Amino acid sequence: NLILEKSLKKINVDPKKLLIEASENSIKEELKIRTNDAYNKGVFGTPTFMVNNKIFWGQDRLEFVLNEANKS
């Protein structure tokens, strides 16, 4: 936990505030909605990128993601 706390502080995130906000019902509901949305879109792992209704999975696919994004 100490490593996580130090990492959060390095990016200017208050660890105590983050824990309080993460336990709020509104945040939990938002996570449920986003998780359900991702499931319905066929997301099955991370990282997953969706561009132009196409799913790309894995960081080794970033080049394909950028190519697809540039088609827009």
Secondary structure, DSSP 4 states (H G I P E B T S, - for coil): -HHHHHHHHHTT--HHHHHHHHTSHHHHHHHHHHHHHHHHHT--SSSEEEETTEEEESGGGHHHHHHHHHT-
